[in-house]
Amino acid sequence: MNLLSLAALAACTFYLYSGISSLRRHRQAALPRAYLALSLCFALWAFSYAFVYPSRTAQEAWFWYELSA
């Protein structure tokens, strides 16, 4: 597996953990909910890019690139 793919999966895990842990600490505040939404967007972006790097065809890479956008 490509090292960039592993880094993207690690970033996805970090974004998910960061967003969920901030929400668990302050459930009633609005700012952690907004941070969770932003973290979920970044996690989707990083997860999609984990599959862009090892793509075999340009069409497959374009699919993952569009999903990340």
Residue, then its C-alpha position, 0 to 999 in steps of 0.5 A: m500500500n502507498l504511504l500517502s494512502l496510509a497517511a490519509l487513512a491516519a488523518c481520517t481517523f484523527y479527524l473522526y476522533s477529534g470531532i467525536s471527542s470534542l462533542r463528547r466533552h461539551r454536548q450542549a454547546a453549539l461550537p462542538r457540533a459545528y466542529l464535528a460537522l467540519s471534522l466529518c467533512f475533512a474525514l470524508w476528504a481524507f478517506s477519499y484521497a486514500f483511494v485516489y493515490p493507488s488508483r490504476t486508471a484515470q477514471e477510477a482516480w477521477f471518481w474518488y477525486e469527485l467524491s472527495a470534493 
